[in-house]
Amino acid sequence: MLLVSDHVLFPDGQELFPENRLHAISLDEGFIRTQPELVAWMARLISPAAPLVVPDIIWFTGCHLPLQHKYVVQLAFE
């Protein structure tokens, strides 16, 4: 799990980071194919010793904690 400043701008931030509740989505195959550097970075965050380079599915879970001015980000590869 990562905590990121809520000053960072994310596309679709309201949808990805609802206030004080978790929201999980799967990132589609198109995302995995078109964003290889971002996927590799996420893989290193999940498992620095043995990153899985090409997952079939990426689960992204987000939440906005407005009082702490943080976004919660959790990633899972399948």
KETI-799906 format. One record per atom (N, C-alpha, C): residue number from 0; residue in three letters; atom name; x, y, z. Coordinates in Angstrom, 1 decimal. Last residue first. Example, Ala and Ser with C-alpha at 12.3 -4.5 7.8 and 13.67 -1.06 7.14 Angstrom:
BEGIN
REC resi resn name   east  north     up
REC    1  Ser    N   12.8   -2.2    7.1
REC    1  Ser   CA   13.7   -1.1    7.1
REC    1  Ser    C   12.9    0.0    7.9
REC    0  Ala    N   13.2   -5.7    7.8
REC    0  Ala   CA   12.3   -4.5    7.8
REC    0  Ala    C   13.2   -3.3    7.8
//
This chain:
BEGIN
REC resi resn name   east  north     up
REC   77  Glu    N   -2.3  -10.2  -11.3
REC   77  Glu   CA   -2.7  -11.6  -11.4
REC   77  Glu    C   -2.1  -12.2  -12.7
REC   76  Phe    N   -1.3   -7.8   -8.9
REC   76  Phe   CA   -1.1   -8.4  -10.2
REC   76  Phe    C   -1.6   -9.8  -10.2
REC   75  Ala    N   -2.4   -5.0   -7.2
REC   75  Ala   CA   -2.2   -6.4   -7.2
REC   75  Ala    C   -2.2   -6.9   -8.6
REC   74  Leu    N   -2.0   -2.0   -5.2
REC   74  Leu   CA   -1.9   -2.7   -6.5
REC   74  Leu    C   -1.8   -4.2   -6.3
REC   73  Gln    N   -3.3    0.8   -3.7
REC   73  Gln   CA   -2.9   -0.6   -3.5
REC   73  Gln    C   -3.0   -1.3   -4.9
REC   72  Val    N   -3.2    4.0   -2.3
REC   72  Val   CA   -3.1    3.2   -3.6
REC   72  Val    C   -2.6    1.8   -3.2
REC   71  Val    N   -4.7    6.8   -1.0
REC   71  Val   CA   -4.3    5.4   -0.7
REC   71  Val    C   -4.3    4.6   -2.0
REC   70  Tyr    N   -3.8   10.1   -0.8
REC   70  Tyr   CA   -4.5    9.1   -1.6
REC   70  Tyr    C   -3.9    7.8   -1.1
REC   69  Lys    N   -4.1   12.7    1.7
REC   69  Lys   CA   -3.4   11.5    1.1
REC   69  Lys    C   -4.4   10.7    0.2
REC   68  His    N   -4.8   14.5    3.7
REC   68  His   CA   -4.4   15.0    2.4
REC   68  His    C   -3.6   13.9    1.6
REC   67  Gln    N   -6.1   13.7    5.9
REC   67  Gln   CA   -4.6   13.5    5.9
REC   67  Gln    C   -4.0   14.1    4.6
REC   66  Leu    N   -8.7   14.4    5.2
REC   66  Leu   CA   -8.1   15.0    6.5
REC   66  Leu    C   -6.6   14.8    6.5
REC   65  Pro    N   -9.1   12.8    2.9
REC   65  Pro   CA   -9.0   14.3    2.8
REC   65  Pro    C   -8.4   14.9    4.1
REC   64  Leu    N   -8.1   10.2    1.5
REC   64  Leu   CA   -8.2   10.5    2.9
REC   64  Leu    C   -8.0   12.0    3.0
REC   63  His    N   -9.4    8.3   -1.1
REC   63  His   CA   -8.9    9.6   -0.7
REC   63  His    C   -9.2    9.8    0.7
REC   62  Cys    N   -8.3    5.2   -2.6
REC   62  Cys   CA   -9.2    5.9   -1.6
REC   62  Cys    C   -8.6    7.3   -1.4
REC   61  Gly    N   -8.1    2.3   -4.8
REC   61  Gly   CA   -7.8    3.7   -4.4
REC   61  Gly    C   -8.8    4.2   -3.4
REC   60  Thr    N   -6.7   -0.4   -6.4
REC   60  Thr   CA   -7.6    0.0   -5.3
REC   60  Thr    C   -7.1    1.4   -4.8
REC   59  Phe    N   -6.4   -2.2   -9.2
REC   59  Phe   CA   -6.0   -0.9   -8.6
REC   59  Phe    C   -7.1   -0.6   -7.6
REC   58  Trp    N   -5.1   -5.1  -10.6
REC   58  Trp   CA   -6.2   -4.6   -9.8
REC   58  Trp    C   -5.6   -3.3   -9.1
REC   57  Ile    N   -4.3   -6.3  -13.7
REC   57  Ile   CA   -3.8   -5.4  -12.6
REC   57  Ile    C   -5.1   -4.9  -11.9
REC   56  Ile    N   -3.8   -9.4  -15.4
REC   56  Ile   CA   -4.8   -8.4  -14.8
REC   56  Ile    C   -4.0   -7.6  -13.7
REC   55  Asp    N   -1.5  -10.6  -16.3
REC   55  Asp   CA   -2.8  -10.7  -17.1
REC   55  Asp    C   -3.8   -9.6  -16.7
REC   54  Pro    N    1.7   -9.0  -16.2
REC   54  Pro   CA    0.5   -9.6  -15.6
REC   54  Pro    C   -0.6   -9.7  -16.6
REC   53  Val    N    4.8   -9.1  -16.9
REC   53  Val   CA    3.6   -8.9  -17.8
REC   53  Val    C    2.4   -9.7  -17.1
REC   52  Val    N    6.7   -9.2  -14.7
REC   52  Val   CA    6.8   -8.2  -15.8
REC   52  Val    C    5.5   -8.0  -16.5
REC   51  Leu    N    7.0   -9.3  -11.4
REC   51  Leu   CA    6.2  -10.0  -12.5
REC   51  Leu    C    6.1   -8.9  -13.6
REC   50  Pro    N   10.0   -9.0   -9.7
REC   50  Pro   CA    8.8   -8.4  -10.3
REC   50  Pro    C    8.3   -9.2  -11.4
REC   49  Ala    N   11.5   -9.9   -7.2
REC   49  Ala   CA   11.2  -10.7   -8.3
REC   49  Ala    C    9.9  -10.2   -9.0
REC   48  Ala    N   12.1   -7.9   -5.3
REC   48  Ala   CA   13.1   -8.9   -5.6
REC   48  Ala    C   12.8   -9.7   -6.8
REC   47  Pro    N    9.8   -6.1   -5.2
REC   47  Pro   CA   11.1   -5.6   -5.7
REC   47  Pro    C   12.1   -6.8   -6.0
REC   46  Ser    N    6.8   -6.3   -5.9
REC   46  Ser   CA    7.7   -7.3   -5.5
REC   46  Ser    C    9.1   -6.9   -6.0
REC   45  Ile    N    5.4   -3.8   -6.1
REC   45  Ile   CA    4.8   -5.0   -5.5
REC   45  Ile    C    5.8   -6.0   -5.0
REC   44  Leu    N    7.2   -2.2   -7.4
REC   44  Leu   CA    6.7   -1.8   -6.1
REC   44  Leu    C    6.1   -3.0   -5.4
REC   43  Arg    N    7.7   -3.6   -9.7
REC   43  Arg   CA    8.8   -3.4   -8.8
REC   43  Arg    C    8.3   -3.0   -7.4
REC   42  Ala    N    5.2   -3.3  -10.9
REC   42  Ala   CA    5.7   -4.6  -10.6
REC   42  Ala    C    6.8   -4.5   -9.6
REC   41  Met    N    5.1   -0.5  -11.4
REC   41  Met   CA    4.2   -1.1  -10.4
REC   41  Met    C    4.7   -2.5  -10.0
REC   40  Trp    N    7.1   -0.4  -13.4
REC   40  Trp   CA    7.3    0.3  -12.2
REC   40  Trp    C    6.4   -0.3  -11.1
REC   39  Ala    N    5.9   -2.0  -15.4
REC   39  Ala   CA    7.1   -2.4  -14.8
REC   39  Ala    C    7.4   -1.7  -13.5
REC   38  Val    N    3.7   -0.3  -15.9
REC   38  Val   CA    3.5   -1.6  -15.4
REC   38  Val    C    4.7   -2.2  -14.8
REC   37  Leu    N    5.1    1.9  -17.0
REC   37  Leu   CA    4.3    2.1  -15.8
REC   37  Leu    C    4.0    0.7  -15.1
REC   36  Glu    N    6.2    0.7  -19.3
REC   36  Glu   CA    7.1    1.3  -18.3
REC   36  Glu    C    6.3    1.5  -16.9
REC   35  Pro    N    3.9   -0.1  -20.8
REC   35  Pro   CA    4.8   -1.1  -20.2
REC   35  Pro    C    5.7   -0.5  -19.2
REC   34  Gln    N    1.2    0.7  -21.7
REC   34  Gln   CA    1.9    1.4  -20.6
REC   34  Gln    C    3.0    0.5  -20.0
REC   33  Thr    N   -0.2   -0.8  -23.5
REC   33  Thr   CA    0.2    0.5  -23.9
REC   33  Thr    C    1.1    1.2  -22.9
REC   32  Arg    N   -0.8   -3.3  -22.2
REC   32  Arg   CA   -0.1   -3.3  -23.4
REC   32  Arg    C    0.5   -1.9  -23.8
REC   31  Ile    N   -2.3   -2.4  -20.0
REC   31  Ile   CA   -1.1   -3.2  -19.8
REC   31  Ile    C   -0.2   -3.2  -21.0
REC   30  Phe    N   -4.4   -1.2  -21.3
REC   30  Phe   CA   -3.6   -0.4  -20.4
REC   30  Phe    C   -2.2   -1.1  -20.2
REC   29  Gly    N   -5.6   -3.4  -22.6
REC   29  Gly   CA   -5.1   -2.3  -23.4
REC   29  Gly    C   -4.1   -1.4  -22.6
REC   28  Glu    N   -6.5   -4.9  -20.5
REC   28  Glu   CA   -5.4   -5.4  -21.3
REC   28  Glu    C   -4.8   -4.3  -22.1
REC   27  Asp    N   -7.5   -2.7  -17.7
REC   27  Asp   CA   -7.7   -3.6  -18.9
REC   27  Asp    C   -6.4   -4.0  -19.6
REC   26  Leu    N   -7.5   -2.9  -14.3
REC   26  Leu   CA   -7.0   -2.2  -15.5
REC   26  Leu    C   -6.9   -3.1  -16.7
REC   25  Ser    N  -10.2   -3.2  -12.2
REC   25  Ser   CA   -9.2   -3.9  -12.9
REC   25  Ser    C   -8.8   -3.0  -14.1
REC   24  Ile    N  -10.7   -1.4   -9.1
REC   24  Ile   CA  -11.0   -1.6  -10.5
REC   24  Ile    C   -9.9   -2.5  -11.1
REC   23  Ala    N  -12.1   -0.5   -6.0
REC   23  Ala   CA  -11.2   -1.4   -6.8
REC   23  Ala    C  -11.7   -1.5   -8.2
REC   22  His    N  -12.1    1.8   -3.5
REC   22  His   CA  -12.7    1.5   -4.8
REC   22  His    C  -11.7    0.7   -5.6
REC   21  Leu    N  -12.8    2.6   -0.1
REC   21  Leu   CA  -12.0    1.9   -1.1
REC   21  Leu    C  -12.8    1.7   -2.3
REC   20  Arg    N  -13.5    5.8    1.4
REC   20  Arg   CA  -13.9    4.4    1.0
REC   20  Arg    C  -13.1    3.9   -0.1
REC   19  Asn    N  -12.8    8.5    1.7
REC   19  Asn   CA  -13.0    7.6    2.9
REC   19  Asn    C  -13.7    6.3    2.6
REC   18  Glu    N  -13.8    9.5   -1.5
REC   18  Glu   CA  -13.4    9.9   -0.1
REC   18  Glu    C  -13.8    8.9    0.9
REC   17  Pro    N  -12.4    7.7   -4.3
REC   17  Pro   CA  -13.5    8.3   -3.5
REC   17  Pro    C  -13.1    8.6   -2.1
REC   16  Phe    N  -10.4    7.7   -6.6
REC   16  Phe   CA  -10.1    7.9   -5.2
REC   16  Phe    C  -11.3    8.5   -4.5
REC   15  Leu    N  -11.3    7.3   -9.2
REC   15  Leu   CA  -10.3    6.4   -8.7
REC   15  Leu    C  -10.1    6.5   -7.2
REC   14  Glu    N  -13.1    9.5   -9.5
REC   14  Glu   CA  -13.6    8.1   -9.6
REC   14  Glu    C  -12.6    7.1   -9.0
REC   13  Gln    N  -11.5   11.7   -9.1
REC   13  Gln   CA  -12.8   11.5   -8.3
REC   13  Gln    C  -13.2   10.1   -8.3
REC   12  Gly    N   -9.5   11.3  -11.1
REC   12  Gly   CA   -9.2   11.2   -9.7
REC   12  Gly    C  -10.4   11.0   -8.8
REC   11  Asp    N   -9.2   11.3  -13.8
REC   11  Asp   CA  -10.4   10.6  -13.2
REC   11  Asp    C  -10.2   10.4  -11.7
REC   10  Pro    N   -5.7   11.7  -13.6
REC   10  Pro   CA   -6.9   11.7  -14.5
REC   10  Pro    C   -8.0   10.8  -13.8
REC    9  Phe    N   -4.4   13.2  -10.7
REC    9  Phe   CA   -4.7   12.0  -11.4
REC    9  Phe    C   -5.9   12.2  -12.4
REC    8  Leu    N   -2.0   15.3   -9.2
REC    8  Leu   CA   -3.2   15.2  -10.1
REC    8  Leu    C   -3.3   13.9  -10.8
REC    7  Val    N   -1.1   15.6   -5.9
REC    7  Val   CA   -0.8   14.9   -7.2
REC    7  Val    C   -2.1   14.8   -8.0
REC    6  His    N   -2.1   16.3   -3.6
REC    6  His   CA   -1.7   17.4   -4.4
REC    6  His    C   -1.3   16.9   -5.8
REC    5  Asp    N   -2.3   14.2   -1.9
REC    5  Asp   CA   -3.5   14.4   -2.7
REC    5  Asp    C   -3.3   15.7   -3.6
REC    4  Ser    N    0.5   12.0   -1.8
REC    4  Ser   CA    0.0   13.3   -1.5
REC    4  Ser    C   -1.2   13.6   -2.5
REC    3  Val    N    0.0    8.6   -1.1
REC    3  Val   CA    0.5    9.6   -2.0
REC    3  Val    C   -0.2   10.9   -1.7
REC    2  Leu    N    0.9    5.6    0.2
REC    2  Leu   CA    0.2    6.8    0.5
REC    2  Leu    C    0.9    7.9   -0.3
REC    1  Leu    N    0.5    2.2   -0.8
REC    1  Leu   CA    1.2    3.5   -0.9
REC    1  Leu    C    0.3    4.6   -0.4
REC    0  Met    N    0.8   -1.2    0.0
REC    0  Met   CA    0.0    0.0    0.0
REC    0  Met    C    0.9    1.2    0.0
//
